[in-house]
């Protein structure tokens, strides 16, 4: 009875081979798009999720698939194509399993290269091999499915359609569900395991398990899965790490260090706070308070970009009414959970800042744009059209304050943003923070259609030995060194012509290299 069941199984499997071949195409097509999207989360914490990163990942994907199609076509015309097809999935799966472990040594290779070269090299070394192997699947599958010349076109169309459909489903599922809910490492491992299991089943279908080499390959593949999973389960947990969240927009990390609690967004520091007072030691936060000094009354302020909520707390402590706009609902949750932000301190709108400016009918005394950090500048928030919205939402005597990272006081990024702001506001001042003037750091741009002057003097406490290390000194230093940015040779940023990613390339690279060097000390 058992013998007849086995015979029946093998006879019924023959017509199912064609179905399984289509399943293989579906898996490879879905894995290709998932890896491309995952690349932004794997490399983003090191290089920022910028135009350069997306361009590098797309270019590497297209190069790998193009080479894979060519090599796969050559393999398809040789004997044993079906066995090679499943071995491709095995090898690709094994490589994907080790991508998280390979990331650190591969990133170190491009440590001293420029941003564009480093991003492209990292994407090439990490993702070219598995994408090349996955690219070989389609031409081999077409060859295996086409029994005669009469059905070659139909076979090619079917394979292409299934692969494309898998890519669409994978892109939506990866971005909408898998990354936010599974996390980057778990999803990467899952893709690797799925590819390996798909290849193993295919080899079993081809009865390769009867060959000694095939059996050895299967044993090795299973062993690699076990080793990889064990390695990740035994990974050392950083004692400073409080939480990691894969939100729909970025990787968020909260870490405790001797100098305070940090909120990192895609590897860049966006907030720092003392866990006792919840005040931020970041200099620019103190300088932002100067906007309040420009009024002789309390008013309403709008903060675009919440972070840990330190600016909100400062304004509330001075009696101002605050609203904040934050795109990422997870950042809002982390601010409440880990940075002491109270629900009654600000009305928080979870949406894009520019969209809020378009839709709101309210007017504010102060608008603070604090959505930039470590070279990651939302391009749609620095255009003439964006600053026009800010002007329309400000009271006639209102003040716009913008936090900008720059490579020194005369950085082209700062000057181009200042020139764009100047198209909507009569007066623009730069309040520098970093010393010396050619060092990487923050500047605060303030703009208004009235003269920018302080209604009350900033506090000066030169007799206090700790004065130079506190927020009062930072306000004095910034105001005493204020200057009007040079606008000669600048370019007005518009929604149509926006080069902010190019201008901030050096800034992005320098900021992240400094953070990595500090982390390695």
SEDREN-102830 format. One line per 2 residues: number of its first residue (from 1); their letters; for each residue x, y, z of C-alpha. Coordinates in steps of 0.001 Angstrom, whole numbers, plus 500000, padded with zeros to 6 digits. Layout:
# residues N
NUM	a	X:Y:Z; ... $
//
This chain:
# residues 521
1	xx	500000:500000:500000; 502850:502374:500926 $
3	xx	504626:501531:497656; 501573:502480:495607 $
5	xx	501268:505750:497553; 504887:506654:496761 $
7	xx	504423:505802:493078; 501239:507849:492986 $
9	xx	503036:510792:494639; 505767:510885:492016 $
11	xx	503363:510476:489126; 501145:513277:490424 $
13	xx	504167:515536:490998; 505144:515595:487332 $
15	xx	502354:517976:486233; 503009:520052:489355 $
17	xx	506609:520759:488312; 505366:523461:485975 $
19	xx	503415:525076:488824; 506425:524926:491129 $
21	xx	508557:526566:488460; 506153:529504:488440 $
23	xx	506305:529576:492228; 510099:529808:492015 $
25	xx	509774:532772:489646; 507306:534404:492045 $
27	xx	509657:533961:495013; 512697:535300:493153 $
29	xx	510793:538314:491806; 509440:539164:495238 $
31	xx	512829:538723:496908; 514454:541068:494388 $
33	xx	512162:543999:495211; 512257:543264:498941 $
35	xx	516065:543361:498968; 516108:546643:497068 $
37	xx	513801:548265:499626; 515605:546659:502557 $
39	xx	518806:548218:501276; 517561:551625:502410 $
41	xx	517165:550364:505987; 520398:548362:505992 $
43	xx	522548:551218:504643; 520411:554190:505726 $
45	xx	521686:554343:509326; 525201:554774:507943 $
47	xx	524692:557039:504925; 521231:558517:505361 $
49	xx	518221:557713:503219; 519013:560242:500524 $
51	xx	518699:560596:496775; 522199:559121:496497 $
53	xx	521287:555957:498388; 518169:555321:496315 $
55	xx	520090:555992:493098; 522865:553594:494116 $
57	xx	520453:550816:495084; 518423:551150:491885 $
59	xx	521585:551226:489766; 523065:548158:491483 $
61	xx	519759:546305:491119; 519549:547054:487395 $
63	xx	523201:546148:486800; 522844:542886:488704 $
65	xx	519623:541937:486916; 521066:542826:483517 $
67	xx	524145:540676:484087; 521939:537967:485581 $
69	xx	519697:537890:482533; 522708:537511:480227 $
71	xx	524445:534820:482297; 521149:533074:482966 $
73	xx	520421:532864:479264; 523762:531187:478712 $
75	xx	523155:528730:481570; 519643:527988:480297 $
77	xx	521012:526500:477061; 523252:524031:478877 $
79	xx	522387:520643:480309; 521207:520466:483905 $
81	xx	519559:523897:483822; 516840:522858:486259 $
83	xx	519352:521713:488883; 521306:524941:488464 $
85	xx	518116:526952:488877; 517531:525620:492382 $
87	xx	521200:525890:493303; 521013:529588:492397 $
89	xx	518274:530063:494959; 520294:528190:497563 $
91	xx	523391:530310:497084; 521389:533555:496919 $
93	xx	519586:532599:500131; 522818:531847:501953 $
95	xx	524266:535216:500890; 521135:537056:502082 $
97	xx	521340:535280:505446; 524746:536791:506025 $
99	xx	524019:540317:504748; 523519:541697:508302 $
101	xx	526843:540154:509366; 528657:541339:506228 $
103	xx	527394:544891:506581; 529974:546163:509089 $
105	xx	533131:544888:507331; 531839:545986:503928 $
107	xx	530984:549467:505191; 534485:549828:506591 $
109	xx	535896:549389:503071; 534416:552705:501950 $
111	xx	534907:554554:505235; 537295:557146:503782 $
113	xx	535642:557531:500382; 533223:560250:499359 $
115	xx	529525:559766:500044; 528538:558800:496498 $
117	xx	531405:556335:496089; 530901:554839:499550 $
119	xx	527152:554375:499064; 527537:552786:495638 $
121	xx	530374:550508:496752; 528470:549302:499820 $
123	xx	525337:548616:497775; 527397:546810:495140 $
125	xx	529273:544555:497550; 526238:543708:499677 $
127	xx	523483:543267:497127; 525026:542602:493714 $
129	xx	525736:538861:494305; 522229:537789:495412 $
131	xx	520505:540052:492878; 522697:538663:490101 $
133	xx	521712:535106:491049; 518032:536043:491241 $
135	xx	518287:537725:487851; 519391:534425:486334 $
137	xx	516139:532740:487370; 513838:534192:484675 $
139	xx	515772:533148:481535; 516301:529648:482931 $
141	xx	512627:529389:483860; 511599:530504:480362 $
143	xx	513831:527834:478837; 512442:525110:481107 $
145	xx	508820:526112:480511; 509068:526499:476712 $
147	xx	508661:522977:475288; 508762:524189:471675 $
149	xx	509341:527343:469644; 505579:527761:469333 $
151	xx	505227:528643:473031; 508412:530619:473663 $
153	xx	506630:533967:473518; 503807:532774:475761 $
155	xx	506288:531322:478256; 508367:534498:478348 $
157	xx	505243:536613:478859; 503961:534396:481657 $
159	xx	507292:534365:483470; 507707:538146:483137 $
161	xx	504155:538814:484312; 504501:536589:487391 $
163	xx	507867:538080:488307; 506508:541619:487965 $
165	xx	503361:540804:489959; 505523:539313:492713 $
167	xx	507617:542486:492746; 504553:544693:493116 $
169	xx	503146:542596:495970; 506554:542413:497650 $
171	xx	507173:546169:497377; 503843:547002:498992 $
173	xx	504088:544312:501660; 507704:545146:502530 $
175	xx	507134:548878:502904; 503658:548797:504409 $
177	xx	503874:545812:506742; 507039:543707:506891 $
179	xx	509646:546360:507744; 507518:548173:510370 $
181	xx	506229:545006:512049; 508975:542400:511525 $
183	xx	512074:544580:511568; 515015:544651:509168 $
185	xx	517032:541732:510555; 514070:539378:510889 $
187	xx	512846:540197:507388; 516317:539763:505884 $
189	xx	516708:536380:507552; 513213:535370:506452 $
191	xx	514007:536136:502816; 517228:534134:503030 $
193	xx	515466:531153:504606; 512626:531318:502048 $
195	xx	515096:531266:499143; 517013:528357:500639 $
197	xx	513882:526324:501361; 512549:527017:497860 $
199	xx	515818:525795:496404; 515888:522709:498624 $
201	xx	512364:521677:497645; 513303:522145:494011 $
203	xx	516316:519896:494403; 514136:517278:496069 $
205	xx	511735:517515:493167; 514617:516856:490803 $
207	xx	515621:513931:493006; 519072:515405:493423 $
209	xx	519042:514114:496977; 520039:510708:495560 $
211	xx	523382:512123:494495; 526081:512412:497125 $
213	xx	526969:515948:496084; 523352:517004:496246 $
215	xx	522921:515454:499689; 526072:517164:500927 $
217	xx	524805:520489:499555; 521514:520107:501355 $
219	xx	523204:519268:504638; 525533:522266:504287 $
221	xx	522618:524576:503456; 520645:523446:506492 $
223	xx	523740:523854:508639; 524270:527397:507366 $
225	xx	520702:528303:508253; 521216:526971:511759 $
227	xx	524541:528781:512168; 523133:532101:510931 $
229	xx	520027:531955:513088; 522098:531001:516119 $
231	xx	524549:533832:515458; 521795:536420:515406 $
233	xx	520004:535012:518406; 523259:535217:520366 $
235	xx	524153:538738:519246; 525384:541015:522018 $
237	xx	522740:543495:523087; 524119:547002:523529 $
239	xx	523652:547995:527174; 522964:551602:526119 $
241	xx	520163:550629:523745; 516663:551106:525139 $
243	xx	514640:550366:522027; 514808:550019:518249 $
245	xx	511747:550741:516137; 511371:550215:512403 $
247	xx	508766:552837:511634; 507289:553362:508157 $
249	xx	509742:556243:507686; 513024:555392:509394 $
251	xx	514937:553270:511870; 514484:554842:515315 $
253	xx	516806:554123:518226; 516735:555389:521803 $
255	xx	520029:555070:523660; 521297:556077:527094 $
257	xx	524819:557471:527375; 526662:559299:530170 $
259	xx	525954:562637:528458; 522207:561960:528178 $
261	xx	519492:560110:526310; 519607:560128:522519 $
263	xx	517001:559715:519808; 518638:558549:516582 $
265	xx	516794:558582:513268; 518492:556447:510606 $
267	xx	521669:556616:512648; 521664:560418:512995 $
269	xx	521227:562179:516341; 517957:564117:516340 $
271	xx	517417:564682:520057; 519384:564597:523287 $
273	xx	518004:565143:526758; 519046:564940:530387 $
275	xx	516948:562198:531991; 516570:564165:535196 $
277	xx	515307:567515:533894; 514427:566471:530313 $
279	xx	516226:569591:529127; 518387:569270:526028 $
281	xx	522119:570074:526152; 522146:570570:522362 $
283	xx	523229:574149:521701; 520787:574890:518908 $
285	xx	517814:574113:521182; 518879:576942:523483 $
287	xx	519442:579278:520524; 515918:578588:519251 $
289	xx	514681:580250:522459; 515859:583597:521043 $
291	xx	512712:583639:518916; 510729:584102:522152 $
293	xx	513013:587012:523146; 511810:588880:520038 $
295	xx	508334:589335:521513; 507164:591334:524518 $
297	xx	504157:589073:524910; 503355:585370:524957 $
299	xx	501875:583817:521848; 501364:580646:519843 $
301	xx	504198:578673:518297; 504207:575920:515672 $
303	xx	507039:573386:515659; 507578:571374:512469 $
305	xx	509519:568281:513568; 509015:567052:517120 $
307	xx	512053:564921:517925; 512208:564308:521676 $
309	xx	510148:567412:522400; 512863:569573:524007 $
311	xx	511916:572713:522069; 508276:572153:522985 $
313	xx	509202:572026:526676; 511289:575204:526465 $
315	xx	508482:577191:524845; 505863:575815:527255 $
317	xx	508063:576721:530240; 507985:580315:528975 $
319	xx	504201:580311:528885; 503724:579860:525149 $
321	xx	501025:577739:523534; 502625:575114:521305 $
323	xx	501461:572939:518452; 503803:570428:516824 $
325	xx	503675:568609:513518; 505440:565256:513273 $
327	xx	505204:562901:510310; 506183:559742:512183 $
329	xx	503713:558575:514829; 506443:556388:516340 $
331	xx	508553:559459:517120; 505569:560924:518933 $
333	xx	505237:557727:520958; 508969:557671:521800 $
335	xx	508874:561315:522881; 506089:560516:525341 $
337	xx	507612:557230:526518; 511333:557999:526720 $
339	xx	511752:561810:526750; 509218:562936:529331 $
341	xx	506927:564796:526924; 503516:565203:528566 $
343	xx	500289:564979:526542; 499110:568398:527775 $
345	xx	502306:570222:526770; 501481:570440:523073 $
347	xx	498832:569602:520514; 500596:567209:518145 $
349	xx	499480:566692:514554; 500756:563465:512999 $
351	xx	501192:564416:509367; 503659:565962:506929 $
353	xx	504691:569462:507945; 504142:571063:504564 $
355	xx	500752:569443:504189; 499771:570837:507582 $
357	xx	500865:574319:506523; 498704:573990:503432 $
359	xx	495620:572844:505301; 495658:574864:508525 $
361	xx	493953:578239:508741; 495664:579252:511995 $
363	xx	498309:581935:512341; 501286:581746:514672 $
365	xx	503737:584176:516229; 506622:581743:515713 $
367	xx	507135:578850:513332; 510126:576607:514076 $
369	xx	511362:574182:511419; 513441:571501:513112 $
371	xx	513027:568695:510599; 516667:568659:509489 $
373	xx	519574:566777:510972; 522974:565312:510077 $
375	xx	522623:566074:506387; 519138:564607:506024 $
377	xx	517184:567604:504715; 513587:567105:503528 $
379	xx	513815:568762:500115; 510161:569830:500091 $
381	xx	510611:571896:503268; 513337:574198:501889 $
383	xx	511729:575405:498673; 510363:578859:497936 $
385	xx	506865:577391:497940; 507354:575950:501443 $
387	xx	508620:579252:502835; 505721:581054:501179 $
389	xx	503375:578818:503190; 505315:579688:506349 $
391	xx	504922:583398:505639; 501191:582997:505052 $
393	xx	500766:581136:508365; 502720:583706:510400 $
395	xx	501296:586812:511981; 502513:590081:510364 $
397	xx	505164:590422:513084; 505854:586686:513180 $
399	xx	509282:585002:513187; 510432:581932:511279 $
401	xx	513297:579943:512899; 515087:577144:511040 $
403	xx	517665:574696:512384; 520286:573947:509720 $
405	xx	523317:571672:509845; 526281:573160:508020 $
407	xx	529997:572756:507360; 530888:576087:508881 $
409	xx	529281:579500:509004; 529545:580080:505247 $
411	xx	528290:576689:504061; 526577:576779:500613 $
413	xx	523668:574776:502040; 522974:577488:504585 $
415	xx	523444:580321:502087; 521143:578766:499469 $
417	xx	518441:578127:502063; 518883:581685:503361 $
419	xx	518583:583093:499829; 515376:581131:499326 $
421	xx	513951:582344:502648; 514885:585894:501634 $
423	xx	512419:585732:498710; 509564:585645:501256 $
425	xx	510966:587588:504218; 512507:591050:504384 $
427	xx	515171:590179:506941; 517172:586980:507416 $
429	xx	519806:586467:510107; 522139:583535:510727 $
431	xx	522888:582689:514350; 526030:580522:514436 $
433	xx	526746:577942:517089; 529771:575797:516190 $
435	xx	533308:577027:516852; 535630:577492:515031 $
437	xx	533615:578929:512118; 534714:576181:509686 $
439	xx	533541:573303:511879; 530573:571013:511287 $
441	xx	527621:572077:513392; 524333:573926:513607 $
443	xx	523248:577360:512513; 519852:578825:513247 $
445	xx	518302:580976:510533; 515726:583496:511692 $
447	xx	513533:585460:509326; 510743:588001:509580 $
449	xx	509111:590870:507735; 510105:593190:510553 $
451	xx	513425:594062:512096; 514809:591139:514062 $
453	xx	515665:592534:517468; 515445:591277:521025 $
455	xx	512714:592772:523205; 514782:591833:526240 $
457	xx	518494:591213:526669; 519912:587721:526818 $
459	xx	521247:586767:530241; 524990:587142:530759 $
461	xx	526588:585529:533799; 530324:585794:533252 $
463	xx	531075:585288:536960; 529484:581842:536901 $
465	xx	532267:579261:536194; 529733:577005:534473 $
467	xx	528346:579814:532324; 530218:578815:529166 $
469	xx	528748:575319:529319; 525102:576264:529696 $
471	xx	522234:577375:527458; 522494:581036:528495 $
473	xx	525975:581274:527026; 524855:579589:523793 $
475	xx	522158:582213:523323; 524649:585021:523996 $
477	xx	527269:583504:521704; 524822:583021:518837 $
479	xx	523276:586467:519118; 526581:588314:519490 $
481	xx	527911:586560:516369; 524766:586993:514263 $
483	xx	525297:587951:510655; 523414:588409:507410 $
485	xx	524240:585490:505078; 525996:586302:501823 $
487	xx	523538:585780:499002; 525940:586343:496081 $
489	xx	526184:583276:493850; 523314:581464:495538 $
491	xx	520470:579541:493930; 516808:579905:494805 $
493	xx	515349:576492:495677; 511975:575705:494149 $
495	xx	509834:572595:493922; 510869:572354:490280 $
497	xx	514605:572935:490748; 515892:571533:494018 $
499	xx	519539:570533:494465; 519546:570181:498231 $
501	xx	520793:566559:498141; 523782:567580:496033 $
503	xx	524647:570573:498210; 524401:568565:501410 $
505	xx	526500:565618:500167; 529703:566698:501923 $
507	xx	527740:567655:505020; 525971:564294:505174 $
509	xx	529187:562345:504780; 531142:564434:507299 $
511	xx	528362:564239:509901; 528023:560474:509675 $
513	xx	531773:559867:509579; 532148:561938:512742 $
515	xx	529434:559904:514471; 530967:556610:513360 $
517	xx	534438:557689:514496; 533029:558693:517876 $
519	xx	531156:555395:518198; 534348:553485:517440 $
521	x	536357:555177:520172 $
//
